[in-house]
């Protein structure tokens, strides 16, 4: 199967046929010499793996590993149940539950037949009369003893509270604090009238004189100094800085920026863009004339290796059937099957003769009818009934298949 796709002679790539052929022919040879053995080894390993899984690993897992795992799991589960489950289940089922039921039955019987009658008796004949008597005594004590005592205690507490907490403070306020406060008020009024008022007027005059003859001239002088500093120093300095910034931008920064922009444009136009186009052209040529043909050749080689290996495998299967399978089937059908049937007939005939001789001896010695014992009435080869029944008709393997 040819996978070589040549470009048409009249197309855009018409002059590339020789180059493609020169590249593809050695690559095909190398691919066939390298890929084909790799594919053969791979298919052999895959076949060996499938055969090992089908005839060794699968039956080993199905008949050994999985039953072993199941046995170990069952054993582990049984051990865990024996150690951690069954003791607690047995303790709960055969100890705690019967004990709880016995305790509940005992408690219920004790309550119904002992505690409840005792409680009813005590309530009716002991606690009932005692409560009535205590209630009568309590009402009399409250009415004739506690109520008068409470009233007397309240009156005594009121008097004691007034003596301790009210009358001393009232006397202190009325006879001490009020006269002292009145004296302090008169003293403060005199001090305000004859001391603080003249001192305040003098302080006001002093502040007015200080503002008029000191702070006002000083403020006017500071204002004149600030105006002169702004007019003759800061304004010329600001104009000079503005001119310097404008000149720096106009004659330094702008030319430098334009030069850098021109340099970037020139670098992109005359260096980076041609380099990128060259790299793209090289990559396109490499992909079109090297990588794509190489990939097509490798795919073709892998496909051809698969076809060759498939044909080889079919040939090996045919050879194996011709050399082993077909002779073995012929030997089984025409040799082993008739020999087996003959051996089975000989065995059946000998067993019937032995059985008849044993029955004749038993009849001659004991006079019993010639009957086969029940324990020997087993199924015979090729029959569906007991030994004393008629044998089933034999069907050969060739008749069954035919």
C-alpha positions as CSV (number, residue, x, y, z in Angstrom):
1,X,0.0,0.0,0.0
2,X,1.6,3.2,-1.2
3,X,1.1,6.2,1.0
4,X,3.4,8.6,-0.9
5,X,1.4,11.6,-1.9
6,X,3.4,13.5,-4.5
7,X,2.5,17.1,-5.4
8,X,1.2,17.7,-9.0
9,X,3.8,18.8,-11.5
10,X,2.0,22.0,-12.4
11,X,1.3,23.2,-8.8
12,X,3.1,25.6,-6.6
13,X,5.4,22.9,-5.3
14,X,6.1,21.2,-8.6
15,X,9.8,21.6,-8.3
16,X,10.0,19.7,-4.9
17,X,9.3,16.1,-6.1
18,X,13.0,15.2,-6.3
19,X,13.7,16.5,-2.8
20,X,10.7,14.7,-1.4
21,X,11.7,11.4,-3.1
22,X,15.3,11.7,-1.9
23,X,14.2,12.2,1.6
24,X,11.4,9.6,1.7
25,X,13.3,6.7,0.2
26,X,16.0,6.5,2.9
27,X,13.4,7.2,5.6
28,X,11.3,4.3,4.2
29,X,14.2,2.0,4.3
30,X,15.2,2.9,7.9
31,X,11.6,2.8,9.0
32,X,11.1,-0.7,7.5
33,X,14.4,-1.9,9.1
34,X,13.5,-0.3,12.5
35,X,9.7,-0.1,12.8
36,X,9.0,-3.5,11.5
37,X,11.1,-5.4,14.2
38,X,9.6,-3.1,16.9
39,X,6.1,-3.9,15.7
40,X,6.9,-7.6,15.5
41,X,8.3,-7.6,19.1
42,X,5.3,-5.5,20.2
43,X,2.7,-7.9,18.7
44,X,4.6,-11.0,20.1
45,X,4.6,-9.4,23.6
46,X,0.9,-8.6,23.2
47,X,0.1,-12.1,22.1
48,X,2.2,-13.6,24.9
49,X,0.5,-11.3,27.4
50,X,-3.0,-12.3,26.2
51,X,-2.1,-16.0,26.2
52,X,-0.6,-15.7,29.7
53,X,-3.7,-13.9,31.0
54,X,-6.0,-16.4,29.3
55,X,-4.3,-19.6,30.3
56,X,-2.2,-18.7,33.4
57,X,-3.1,-15.5,35.1
58,X,-6.9,-15.6,34.6
59,X,-7.3,-19.2,35.9
60,X,-4.8,-18.6,38.6
61,X,-6.7,-15.6,39.8
62,X,-10.1,-17.3,39.4
63,X,-9.2,-20.6,41.0
64,X,-6.4,-19.7,43.5
65,X,-6.1,-16.0,44.3
66,X,-9.8,-15.1,44.5
67,X,-10.7,-18.2,46.6
68,X,-7.7,-17.5,48.8
69,X,-8.8,-13.9,49.3
70,X,-12.3,-15.1,50.0
71,X,-11.1,-17.7,52.5
72,X,-8.9,-15.1,54.2
73,X,-11.7,-12.6,54.3
74,X,-14.1,-15.1,55.7
75,X,-11.5,-16.2,58.3
76,X,-10.7,-12.6,59.2
77,X,-14.4,-11.7,59.4
78,X,-15.0,-14.8,61.6
79,X,-12.1,-13.9,63.9
80,X,-13.3,-10.3,64.2
81,X,-16.8,-11.5,64.9
82,X,-15.5,-14.0,67.5
83,X,-13.3,-11.4,69.2
84,X,-15.3,-8.2,68.9
85,X,-19.0,-9.0,68.1
86,X,-20.1,-12.4,69.4
87,X,-18.9,-11.8,73.0
88,X,-20.8,-8.5,73.3
89,X,-23.8,-10.0,71.5
90,X,-23.8,-12.9,73.9
91,X,-23.3,-10.7,76.9
92,X,-26.2,-8.5,75.8
93,X,-28.5,-11.3,74.7
94,X,-27.8,-13.9,77.5
95,X,-26.7,-11.7,80.4
96,X,-27.8,-8.1,80.3
97,X,-31.2,-8.5,78.7
98,X,-32.3,-11.4,81.2
99,X,-30.7,-9.4,84.1
100,X,-32.5,-6.3,83.0
101,X,-35.8,-8.1,82.6
102,X,-35.3,-9.7,86.1
103,X,-34.5,-6.4,87.7
104,X,-37.5,-4.8,85.9
105,X,-39.8,-7.6,87.1
106,X,-38.4,-7.4,90.6
107,X,-38.8,-3.6,90.7
108,X,-42.3,-3.7,89.3
109,X,-43.3,-6.4,91.8
110,X,-41.7,-4.5,94.7
111,X,-43.5,-1.3,93.7
112,X,-46.8,-2.9,93.1
113,X,-46.9,-5.2,96.2
114,X,-44.7,-3.3,98.7
115,X,-44.0,0.4,98.0
116,X,-47.4,1.4,96.6
117,X,-49.4,-0.2,99.5
118,X,-47.0,1.3,102.0
119,X,-47.2,4.7,100.4
120,X,-51.0,4.6,100.4
121,X,-51.1,3.5,104.0
122,X,-48.6,6.2,105.1
123,X,-50.5,8.8,103.1
124,X,-53.8,7.8,104.5
125,X,-53.0,7.2,108.2
126,X,-49.7,9.1,108.9
127,X,-48.8,11.9,106.5
128,X,-52.5,13.0,106.0
129,X,-53.3,13.6,109.7
130,X,-49.8,15.0,110.4
131,X,-50.2,17.5,107.5
132,X,-53.6,18.6,108.7
133,X,-52.3,19.1,112.2
134,X,-49.2,21.0,111.0
135,X,-51.4,23.2,108.7
136,X,-53.6,24.1,111.7
137,X,-50.6,24.9,113.9
138,X,-49.0,26.9,111.1
139,X,-52.2,29.0,110.6
140,X,-52.5,29.7,114.3
141,X,-48.8,30.6,114.6
142,X,-48.9,33.0,111.7
143,X,-52.1,34.7,112.9
144,X,-51.3,35.0,116.6
145,X,-47.5,35.0,116.7
146,X,-45.6,35.8,113.5
147,X,-47.9,38.6,112.3
148,X,-47.6,40.7,115.6
149,X,-43.8,40.0,115.7
150,X,-43.5,41.1,112.1
151,X,-45.4,44.3,112.7
152,X,-43.3,45.1,115.8
153,X,-40.0,44.3,113.9
154,X,-41.1,46.6,111.0
155,X,-41.8,49.5,113.4
156,X,-38.5,48.9,115.2
157,X,-36.5,48.7,112.0
158,X,-38.1,52.0,110.7
159,X,-37.2,53.8,113.9
160,X,-33.6,52.3,113.8
161,X,-33.2,53.3,110.2
162,X,-34.3,56.8,110.8
163,X,-31.9,57.1,113.8
164,X,-28.9,55.7,111.9
165,X,-29.3,56.8,108.3
166,X,-31.7,59.9,108.1
167,X,-31.7,62.1,111.2
168,X,-27.8,62.5,111.4
169,X,-27.6,63.6,107.8
170,X,-30.5,66.0,108.2
171,X,-28.9,67.6,111.2
172,X,-25.5,67.8,109.5
173,X,-27.1,69.5,106.5
174,X,-29.2,71.9,108.5
175,X,-26.9,72.9,111.2
176,X,-23.4,72.6,109.6
177,X,-23.3,72.5,105.8
178,X,-25.9,75.3,105.2
179,X,-24.2,77.9,107.5
180,X,-20.7,77.0,106.1
181,X,-22.0,77.3,102.5
182,X,-23.6,80.7,103.2
183,X,-20.3,82.0,104.7
184,X,-18.3,80.7,101.7
185,X,-20.8,82.4,99.3
186,X,-20.5,85.7,101.0
187,X,-16.7,85.4,100.9
188,X,-16.7,84.5,97.2
189,X,-19.0,87.5,96.3
190,X,-16.7,89.9,98.1
191,X,-13.6,88.4,96.4
192,X,-15.3,88.7,93.0
193,X,-16.4,92.3,93.6
194,X,-13.2,93.7,95.1
195,X,-10.4,91.5,93.7
196,X,-11.3,89.6,90.5
197,X,-13.3,92.4,88.7
198,X,-10.4,95.1,89.0
199,X,-7.9,92.4,88.0
200,X,-9.9,91.5,84.9
201,X,-10.3,95.1,83.8
202,X,-6.6,95.6,84.1
203,X,-5.8,92.4,82.1
204,X,-8.2,93.5,79.3
205,X,-6.4,96.9,79.1
206,X,-3.0,95.2,79.0
207,X,-4.2,92.8,76.1
208,X,-5.7,95.7,74.1
209,X,-2.4,97.7,74.4
210,X,-0.4,94.7,73.4
211,X,-2.6,94.0,70.3
212,X,-2.6,97.7,69.3
213,X,1.1,98.6,69.8
214,X,2.9,95.2,69.3
215,X,0.9,92.5,67.4
216,X,-0.6,94.8,64.8
217,X,2.7,96.4,63.6
218,X,4.4,93.0,63.7
219,X,1.6,91.5,61.6
220,X,1.8,94.3,59.0
221,X,5.6,93.8,58.8
222,X,5.2,90.0,58.2
223,X,2.6,90.6,55.5
224,X,4.9,93.1,53.7
225,X,7.8,90.6,54.0
226,X,5.7,87.8,52.6
227,X,4.5,89.9,49.7
228,X,8.0,91.1,48.9
229,X,9.3,87.5,49.1
230,X,6.6,86.3,46.7
231,X,7.0,89.2,44.2
232,X,10.8,89.5,44.0
233,X,11.9,85.8,44.8
234,X,9.3,83.1,44.3
235,X,7.7,84.5,41.2
236,X,11.0,84.9,39.2
237,X,12.1,81.5,40.5
238,X,8.8,79.8,39.4
239,X,9.1,81.5,35.9
240,X,12.7,80.2,35.6
241,X,11.7,76.7,36.6
242,X,8.8,76.7,34.1
243,X,11.2,77.9,31.3
244,X,13.8,75.2,32.3
245,X,11.1,72.4,32.2
246,X,9.8,73.6,28.8
247,X,13.3,73.9,27.4
248,X,14.3,70.5,28.8
249,X,11.2,68.9,27.2
250,X,11.5,70.8,23.9
251,X,15.3,70.4,23.3
252,X,16.1,67.2,25.2
253,X,13.3,64.8,26.1
254,X,11.3,65.2,22.9
255,X,14.3,64.6,20.5
256,X,15.4,61.7,22.7
257,X,11.9,60.2,22.6
258,X,11.6,60.6,18.8
259,X,15.0,59.0,18.4
260,X,14.0,56.0,20.5
261,X,10.7,55.6,18.6
262,X,12.6,55.8,15.3
263,X,15.1,53.3,16.5
264,X,12.3,50.9,17.7
265,X,10.5,51.2,14.4
266,X,13.7,50.7,12.4
267,X,14.7,47.7,14.6
268,X,11.2,46.1,14.0
269,X,11.2,46.9,10.3
270,X,14.7,46.0,9.3
271,X,15.7,43.4,11.9
272,X,12.9,41.7,13.8
273,X,10.3,41.4,11.0
274,X,12.8,40.0,8.5
275,X,14.2,37.6,11.1
276,X,10.7,36.5,12.0
277,X,9.8,36.0,8.3
278,X,13.0,34.0,7.9
279,X,12.3,31.8,10.9
280,X,8.7,31.2,9.7
281,X,9.9,30.3,6.2
282,X,12.5,27.9,7.6
283,X,9.9,26.3,9.9
284,X,7.4,26.0,7.0
285,X,10.1,24.4,4.8
286,X,11.2,22.1,7.6
287,X,7.6,21.0,8.3
288,X,6.6,20.7,4.6
289,X,9.7,18.9,3.3
290,X,11.1,17.1,6.3
291,X,8.6,16.5,9.2
292,X,5.4,15.9,7.1
293,X,7.2,13.4,4.8
294,X,8.8,11.7,7.8
295,X,5.5,11.4,9.6
296,X,3.8,10.0,6.4
297,X,6.6,7.5,6.0
298,X,6.5,6.4,9.6
299,X,2.7,5.9,9.4
300,X,3.1,4.0,6.2
301,X,5.9,1.9,7.8
302,X,3.7,1.1,10.8
303,X,0.8,0.2,8.6
304,X,2.9,-2.0,6.4
305,X,4.5,-3.6,9.5
306,X,1.0,-4.4,10.8
307,X,0.0,-5.9,7.4
308,X,3.1,-8.0,7.2
309,X,2.8,-9.2,10.8
310,X,-0.9,-10.0,10.3
311,X,-0.1,-12.1,7.2
312,X,2.8,-13.7,9.2
313,X,0.5,-14.5,12.1
314,X,-2.2,-16.0,9.7
315,X,0.6,-18.0,8.1
316,X,1.8,-19.3,11.4
317,X,-1.7,-20.2,12.5
318,X,-2.3,-22.1,9.2
319,X,1.1,-23.9,9.6
320,X,0.2,-24.8,13.2
321,X,-3.2,-26.1,12.1
322,X,-1.7,-28.1,9.3
323,X,1.2,-29.5,11.4
324,X,-0.5,-30.0,14.8
325,X,-4.3,-29.2,14.8
326,X,-5.4,-31.2,11.7
327,X,-3.3,-34.3,12.5
328,X,-4.4,-34.2,16.2
329,X,-8.1,-34.0,15.2
330,X,-7.7,-36.9,12.7
331,X,-5.9,-39.0,15.3
332,X,-8.6,-38.2,17.9
333,X,-11.5,-38.9,15.5
334,X,-10.2,-42.0,13.7
335,X,-7.9,-43.6,16.3
336,X,-8.6,-42.5,19.9
337,X,-12.4,-42.6,19.6
338,X,-12.6,-46.2,18.2
339,X,-10.0,-47.4,20.7
340,X,-12.0,-45.8,23.6
341,X,-15.2,-47.5,22.4
342,X,-13.4,-50.8,22.1
343,X,-11.9,-50.5,25.6
344,X,-15.3,-49.6,27.0
345,X,-16.9,-52.6,25.4
346,X,-14.2,-54.9,26.7
347,X,-14.6,-53.5,30.2
348,X,-18.4,-53.8,30.1
349,X,-18.3,-57.4,28.8
350,X,-15.8,-58.5,31.5
351,X,-17.8,-56.8,34.2
352,X,-21.0,-58.6,33.1
353,X,-19.2,-61.9,33.1
354,X,-17.9,-61.4,36.6
355,X,-21.3,-60.4,37.8
356,X,-22.9,-63.5,36.2
357,X,-20.3,-65.8,37.7
358,X,-20.7,-64.3,41.2
359,X,-24.5,-64.7,41.0
360,X,-24.1,-68.4,39.9
361,X,-21.8,-69.1,42.8
362,X,-24.2,-67.4,45.3
363,X,-27.1,-69.5,43.9
364,X,-25.1,-72.7,44.2
365,X,-24.0,-72.0,47.7
366,X,-27.0,-70.4,49.3
367,X,-29.8,-71.2,47.0
368,X,-30.7,-67.6,46.5
369,X,-32.0,-66.3,43.1
370,X,-29.4,-64.8,40.8
371,X,-29.9,-61.2,41.9
372,X,-27.2,-58.5,42.1
373,X,-26.8,-56.9,45.6
374,X,-28.3,-53.4,46.0
375,X,-24.9,-51.8,46.8
376,X,-23.4,-52.9,43.4
377,X,-26.3,-51.5,41.4
378,X,-24.3,-48.5,40.2
379,X,-24.5,-46.6,37.0
380,X,-22.4,-48.0,34.2
381,X,-20.4,-46.3,31.6
382,X,-22.6,-45.1,28.7
383,X,-26.0,-45.8,30.4
384,X,-28.5,-43.7,32.3
385,X,-29.9,-46.5,34.5
386,X,-28.6,-48.8,37.2
387,X,-26.5,-51.9,36.5
388,X,-29.4,-54.3,36.4
389,X,-31.2,-52.2,33.8
390,X,-30.6,-52.5,30.1
391,X,-27.7,-50.4,28.8
392,X,-28.3,-47.3,26.8
393,X,-27.6,-47.3,23.1
394,X,-24.1,-46.1,22.3
395,X,-23.6,-43.2,20.0
396,X,-20.1,-42.6,18.6
397,X,-18.5,-39.2,18.4
398,X,-18.6,-39.2,14.6
399,X,-22.4,-39.9,14.7
400,X,-22.9,-37.1,17.3
401,X,-21.1,-34.6,15.2
402,X,-22.7,-35.8,12.0
